């Protein structure tokens, strides 16, 4: 972080959010709905992030062991069909369409008159002093000032540019989970797999083996003849809700550093190679007689930077269902670690007991910074904990929480995001339909005394 520049035009907002994936979209909308002036900066030409541009189709857990929804709020507005009564009890594979998700993002963003979306605007520099960010500069040279900044990039790009401490990979050797390049196969004849999309609840988990039973022998033959560099041992794909396509999460690309552009280009080439090898091996199956294949435009990166915050969530916290006084987000997804070498089987450890754990507000505070919040998978947690909360439902809740906290900080004219009480945040989240646990207290309209700093 450098000293503030003395010249150049600056666009001034209450809140600036970097990254327009699910976390950034939810953060920007949550802040804008309070009346804050918000700028949402996205490095790519289009918004959407991983969920749109490198989708896996499957919606990972947003409920507990009893079927109670623990990620709601803005996410429910984006994918309302996930919340149809008894939809979980029928064993249906819950998937989403990335085009519908993007349209949902645009619909909610367009509804906010105080929110500006600026694409092709990667944050390249951060200016400030004493742990307070004053402005950020984007690749096109534009500068943005705000009271509070939210880093909702998947890899903590804004925070890293500001000089925040971060970690990458597992503790032992720094290796990250492998990446994937997904692809969609349209015009699939599911009857050739023994599945009938005309029947209700046809896409059930107990039917998924029909697809794998058909394709796995073909893939194994490919591997046995050294016809592919892909180390994945199985076939992984999910049907869409309308019975027209399969979305494959089939590739496995190790040693990918999402902060290295040359490395990412190499990984994309390897991903396309693995897809072409796989498709050549299976394309003659009758289910694909009229099929068309579309490769995702971006690499699906499971892990990047993890910004160090005031508290670092651990695997023990997740598996032990630790309860925090400053709880602001719940997560019910398993610890899902794809072996960083790409050769061993994926390790999945379900959350025991009630099936969910708390994420405390302190994990959303970048250590050493007074006005920087984390609003995506880049929050403060270990390699193992990150493998759980990195998926869309909890990231949506993390983003919404960061937006609410930022708006409260602006409204009450606080100097430090730590002065925002978690009980105030929970109250606002609950009012917005989000799931929370713990005392909920309405924040005052204005502070007449110095704020109490909770759990620094």
C-alpha positions in Angstrom: 0.0 0.0 0.0 1.4 3.4 -1.0 0.8 6.9 0.1 -2.2 8.7 -1.5 -1.5 10.2 -4.9 -1.8 14.0 -5.1 -3.5 14.2 -8.5 -5.9 12.5 -10.8 -9.7 12.3 -10.8 -11.2 10.1 -8.1 -14.7 8.6 -8.1 -16.0 8.6 -4.6 -18.4 6.0 -3.1 -19.5 4.8 0.3 -18.4 1.2 -0.5 -16.2 -0.2 -3.2 -16.4 -4.0 -3.9 -13.8 -5.8 -6.0 -14.9 -8.9 -7.8 -18.3 -9.7 -9.3 -18.7 -13.3 -8.6 -21.4 -14.5 -6.2 -19.7 -13.0 -3.2 -19.1 -9.6 -4.8 -22.6 -9.4 -6.3 -24.2 -10.3 -2.9 -22.0 -7.8 -1.1 -22.7 -5.0 -3.5 -26.5 -5.6 -3.5 -26.6 -5.9 0.3 -24.8 -2.5 0.7 -26.8 -0.8 -2.0 -30.1 -1.8 -0.5 -29.3 0.3 2.6 -28.9 3.3 0.3 -25.1 3.3 0.2 -23.4 4.4 -3.0 -21.6 1.3 -4.2 -19.1 0.6 -7.0 -18.7 -3.1 -8.0 -15.4 -3.5 -9.9 -14.9 -6.6 -12.0 -11.6 -7.5 -13.8 -13.3 -9.4 -16.6 -15.4 -8.1 -19.4 -18.5 -9.7 -17.9 -19.7 -10.3 -14.4 -20.4 -13.8 -13.0 -17.2 -15.2 -11.6 -16.6 -18.9 -11.2 -20.3 -19.9 -10.9 -21.0 -18.5 -14.4 -17.8 -18.8 -16.4 -16.4 -22.1 -15.1 -19.6 -23.8 -13.7 -19.8 -27.3 -12.2 -23.6 -27.3 -12.3 -24.0 -28.8 -8.9 -25.2 -26.7 -6.0 -23.3 -27.8 -2.9 -24.9 -28.0 0.5 -27.0 -25.0 1.7 -28.9 -26.9 4.4 -28.2 -28.9 7.6 -28.8 -32.5 8.4 -32.5 -31.9 9.0 -33.1 -30.1 5.7 -33.3 -26.7 7.4 -31.9 -24.0 5.1 -28.8 -22.3 6.5 -27.9 -20.2 3.4 -30.7 -18.0 2.3 -31.0 -14.2 1.8 -29.9 -13.0 -1.6 -29.0 -16.5 -2.7 -32.6 -17.5 -2.4 -33.6 -14.7 -4.7 -31.0 -15.9 -7.3 -32.1 -19.6 -7.3 -35.6 -19.7 -5.8 -36.3 -23.2 -7.2 -33.8 -24.6 -4.6 -36.2 -23.6 -1.9 -39.4 -25.4 -3.1 -40.9 -27.3 -0.1 -39.7 -30.9 0.1 -37.3 -30.5 -2.8 -34.5 -32.0 -0.7 -36.4 -35.0 0.5 -36.9 -36.5 -3.0 -33.2 -37.2 -3.6 -33.0 -35.0 -6.7 -29.6 -33.8 -7.8 -29.8 -30.0 -7.3 -28.2 -28.2 -10.2 -28.4 -24.7 -11.7 -28.0 -23.2 -15.2 -25.1 -20.7 -15.4 -27.0 -18.5 -17.9 -30.0 -18.3 -15.5 -27.6 -17.5 -12.7 -26.0 -14.6 -14.6 -29.4 -13.2 -15.5 -30.3 -13.4 -11.9 -27.2 -11.4 -11.0 -28.0 -8.7 -13.6 -31.7 -8.5 -12.6 -30.8 -7.8 -8.9 -27.9 -5.5 -9.7 -30.0 -3.4 -12.2 -32.7 -2.9 -9.5 -30.3 -0.9 -7.4 -30.1 2.8 -8.4 -27.1 3.6 -6.2 -25.0 0.7 -7.5 -22.5 1.1 -10.4 -21.1 -2.0 -12.1 -17.7 -1.4 -13.8 -16.3 -4.3 -15.8 -12.7 -4.6 -17.3 -11.5 -3.0 -14.1 -9.0 -5.1 -12.2 -7.6 -3.5 -9.1 -3.9 -2.8 -9.8 -2.9 -0.5 -7.0 -4.1 0.5 -3.5 -3.3 3.8 -1.8 -3.7 4.5 1.9 -1.9 4.9 5.2 -1.8 3.4 8.7 -4.0 0.4 7.7 -6.7 2.6 6.2 -7.3 2.3 2.5 -8.1 5.6 0.7 -8.3 4.7 -2.9 -7.8 1.9 -5.4 -6.7 2.2 -9.0 -7.9 -0.1 -11.8 -6.1 -1.3 -14.9 -7.6 1.6 -17.0 -6.1 4.2 -14.6 -9.4 5.1 -12.9 -9.3 5.7 -9.1 -12.0 5.0 -6.6 -12.3 6.2 -3.1 -14.6 4.8 -0.4 -15.3 4.6 3.3 -15.1 0.8 3.2 -13.6 -1.6 0.7 -14.7 -5.2 0.2 -12.4 -7.7 -1.4 -14.7 -10.2 -3.0 -12.2 -11.5 -5.5 -11.7 -15.2 -5.3 -8.0 -14.8 -4.7 -7.9 -11.8 -2.4 -6.4 -9.5 -5.1 -7.3 -6.2 -3.5 -6.1 -7.2 -0.1 -2.8 -8.6 -1.5 -2.3 -5.3 -3.4 -2.8 -3.4 -0.2 -0.1 -5.5 1.5 -2.3 -7.7 3.6 -0.8 -11.0 4.9 -2.0 -14.1 3.1 -1.4 -17.8 2.8 -1.6 -20.2 -0.1 -1.9 -23.9 -0.2 -1.6 -26.5 2.5 0.7 -25.9 5.4 3.1 -28.7 4.7 4.3 -27.7 1.3 2.2 -24.8 0.0 0.5 -26.9 -2.7 -3.0 -25.9 -3.7 -6.0 -28.0 -4.7 -5.9 -28.9 -8.4 -8.0 -26.9 -10.8 -10.5 -28.0 -13.4 -11.8 -27.0 -16.8 -15.4 -27.9 -17.1 -17.4 -28.5 -20.2 -21.1 -28.9 -21.2 -22.5 -31.5 -23.5 -25.8 -30.4 -25.0 -28.5 -32.5 -26.8 -27.8 -35.6 -24.7 -30.2 -38.6 -25.2 -30.6 -39.6 -21.6 -32.8 -42.6 -22.5 -29.6 -44.2 -23.8 -28.4 -44.2 -20.2 -31.7 -45.8 -19.0 -33.0 -42.4 -17.7 -36.2 -40.8 -18.8 -36.4 -37.0 -18.3 -40.1 -37.1 -19.0 -40.6 -38.7 -15.6 -40.7 -36.6 -12.4 -37.6 -36.6 -10.3 -35.7 -38.5 -13.0 -32.3 -36.9 -12.1 -31.9 -38.5 -8.7 -28.6 -39.3 -7.0 -29.4 -43.0 -7.1 -29.7 -42.8 -10.9 -26.4 -41.0 -11.4 -24.6 -44.4 -11.4 -26.3 -45.2 -14.7 -24.2 -42.5 -16.5 -21.0 -43.5 -14.7 -21.6 -47.2 -15.5 -21.9 -46.4 -19.2 -18.9 -44.0 -19.5 -16.4 -45.3 -16.9 -15.3 -48.4 -18.9 -14.6 -46.1 -21.9 -12.5 -43.7 -19.7 -10.7 -46.6 -18.0 -9.6 -47.9 -21.4 -8.3 -44.5 -22.3 -6.2 -44.4 -19.2 -5.0 -48.0 -19.5 -3.7 -47.2 -23.0 -2.0 -44.0 -21.8 -4.3 -42.0 -24.0 -4.7 -39.1 -21.5 -2.6 -37.1 -19.0 -5.7 -36.8 -16.7 -5.0 -38.5 -13.4 -8.7 -38.4 -12.3 -9.9 -42.0 -11.5 -13.6 -41.6 -12.1 -16.2 -39.9 -14.3 -17.9 -36.9 -12.8 -20.8 -35.1 -14.4 -24.3 -33.8 -13.5 -27.5 -33.5 -15.6 -29.2 -30.2 -16.0 -32.7 -29.8 -14.5 -34.4 -29.9 -18.0 -32.9 -33.2 -19.2 -31.0 -31.7 -22.1 -27.4 -31.6 -21.1 -24.6 -32.9 -18.9 -22.0 -30.7 -17.3 -18.7 -32.5 -16.8 -16.2 -31.7 -14.0 -13.8 -34.2 -15.5 -10.4 -32.6 -15.8 -7.8 -32.5 -13.1 -4.9 -30.0 -13.4 -2.3 -29.8 -10.7 0.2 -27.1 -9.8 -1.9 -24.2 -10.8 -1.2 -20.8 -9.3 -4.1 -18.5 -10.1 -2.0 -15.4 -9.4 0.5 -16.3 -12.2 -0.9 -15.5 -15.7 1.6 -17.7 -17.6 0.8 -20.6 -15.3 -2.9 -20.1 -15.9 -2.4 -20.1 -19.7 -0.5 -23.4 -19.4 -3.3 -24.9 -17.2 -6.0 -23.9 -19.7 -4.0 -25.7 -22.5 -3.7 -28.8 -20.3 -7.4 -28.6 -19.5 -8.4 -28.4 -23.2 -6.1 -31.3 -24.0 -7.7 -33.5 -21.3 -11.2 -32.6 -22.5 -10.4 -33.5 -26.1 -8.9 -36.8 -25.0 -11.9 -37.7 -22.9 -14.4 -36.6 -25.5 -12.7 -38.7 -28.2 -13.1 -41.7 -25.9 -16.8 -41.4 -25.1 -18.4 -39.4 -28.0 -19.5 -42.6 -29.9 -21.8 -43.6 -27.0 -25.4 -43.6 -28.3 -26.3 -40.9 -25.7 -24.1 -38.5 -27.6 -25.2 -39.2 -31.2 -26.4 -35.7 -31.7 -24.5 -34.0 -28.9 -22.6 -30.7 -29.0 -19.7 -29.9 -26.6 -18.9 -26.4 -25.2 -15.7 -25.9 -23.1 -15.9 -23.3 -20.3 -14.1 -20.0 -21.0 -12.3 -19.9 -17.7 -10.4 -22.4 -15.6 -12.2 -23.5 -12.5 -9.8 -22.7 -9.6 -10.5 -24.3 -6.3 -8.0 -22.4 -4.2 -5.9 -19.2 -4.3 -4.8 -16.7 -1.7 -6.4 -16.9 1.8 -6.1 -13.5 3.5 -5.1 -13.6 7.1 -7.8 -12.1 9.3 -8.4 -11.5 13.0 -9.3 -15.1 13.3 -8.4 -18.1 11.1 -11.1 -20.8 10.8 -9.7 -24.3 11.1 -10.8 -27.8 10.2 -11.3 -28.5 13.9 -13.7 -25.5 14.1 -15.7 -27.0 11.1 -15.8 -30.6 12.2 -16.3 -29.6 15.8 -19.2 -27.3 14.9 -17.7 -24.6 17.0 -20.1 -21.9 18.0 -18.8 -18.3 17.9 -20.3 -15.2 19.7 -19.6 -13.2 16.5 -21.2 -15.8 14.2 -22.4 -14.2 10.9 -22.4 -17.1 8.4 -23.3 -20.8 8.6 -21.8 -23.4 6.3 -23.0 -27.0 5.8 -20.7 -28.3 3.1 -18.2 -31.0 3.8 -14.4 -30.6 3.9 -13.8 -31.5 0.3 -10.1 -31.6 -0.5 -8.9 -32.7 -3.9 -5.4 -34.0 -3.6 -3.0 -31.2 -4.5 -0.7 -33.6 -6.4 -3.7 -34.7 -8.5 -3.0 -38.4 -8.0 -4.7 -39.5 -4.8 -8.5 -39.8 -4.2 -10.5 -36.8 -3.1 -10.9 -36.6 0.7 -14.5 -35.7 1.8 -15.3 -35.3 5.5 -18.9 -34.5 6.3 -19.8 -32.1 9.0 -21.0 -34.2 11.9 -23.9 -33.5 14.4 -26.3 -31.0 13.0 -24.3 -30.8 9.9 -23.1 -27.1 9.9 -20.7 -24.8 11.6 -20.3 -21.0 12.2 -18.0 -18.6 10.5 -17.2 -15.7 12.8 -17.2 -12.0 11.7 -13.5 -11.9 12.6 -12.7 -14.1 9.6 -14.0 -11.3 7.3 -11.7 -8.7 8.8 -8.3 -8.3 7.1 -5.7 -8.3 9.8 -4.1 -4.8 10.3 -6.7 -2.9 8.2 -9.5 -0.7 9.6 -11.7 -0.4 6.5 -11.2 -3.6 4.5 -13.6 -6.6 4.6 -13.3 -9.9 2.9 -16.4 -11.0 1.0 -15.6 -14.2 -0.9 -13.7 -17.5 -0.5 -10.6 -15.4 0.3 -11.7 -15.0 4.0 -9.3 -16.1 6.8 -9.2 -19.9 7.1 -6.8 -22.8 6.7 -6.4 -24.9 3.6 -8.7 -27.5 5.1 -11.5 -25.1 6.2 -11.3 -23.3 2.9 -12.1 -26.6 1.1 -15.6 -26.4 2.7 -16.7 -22.8 2.5 -15.4 -22.1 -1.0 -18.6 -23.2 -2.7 -21.4 -20.9 -3.9 -24.0 -21.0 -1.1 -21.7 -20.0 1.8 -19.8 -17.6 -0.4 -23.1 -15.9 -1.1 -23.7 -15.5 2.6 -20.2 -14.3 3.2 -20.6 -11.6 0.6 -24.0 -10.5 1.9 -22.6 -10.3 5.4 -19.6 -8.1 4.2 -22.0 -5.8 2.4 -24.2 -5.4 5.5 -21.2 -4.8 7.8 -19.8 -2.2 5.4 -23.1 -0.4 5.2 -23.4 -0.3 9.0 -19.9 1.1 9.3 -20.8 3.8 6.8 -24.1 4.7 8.3 -22.8 5.0 11.8 -19.6 6.8 10.6 -17.3 4.3 12.3 -13.6 4.4 11.8 -13.0 0.7 12.0 -15.1 -2.3 10.7 -14.3 -4.0 14.1 -16.6 -1.4 15.7 -19.6 -2.9 14.0 -21.3 -5.3 16.4 -21.9 -8.8 15.1 -25.4 -8.6 16.8 -26.2 -5.6 14.6 -25.1 -7.5 11.5 -27.1 -10.6 12.4 -30.2 -8.4 12.9 -29.9 -6.9 9.4 -29.2 -10.4 7.9 -32.2 -11.9 9.7 -34.4 -9.0 8.4 -33.2 -9.8 4.9 -34.2 -13.5 5.2 -30.7 -14.9 5.9 -30.1 -17.6 8.5 -28.2 -16.6 11.6 -27.8 -17.8 15.2 -27.1 -15.6 18.3 -28.4 -12.4 19.7 -29.8 -10.0 17.2 -29.8 -6.3 18.1 -31.0 -3.5 15.9 -28.2 -1.0 15.4 -28.9 2.6 16.6 -29.6 5.2 14.0 -26.6 7.1 15.3 -24.0 6.5 18.0 -24.1 8.9 21.0 -21.1 7.2 22.7 -17.9 5.6 21.6 -18.6 2.1 20.1 -17.7 -1.0 22.0 -15.2 -3.0 20.0 -16.2 -6.7 20.1 -13.8 -9.5 20.0 -10.8 -7.7 18.5 
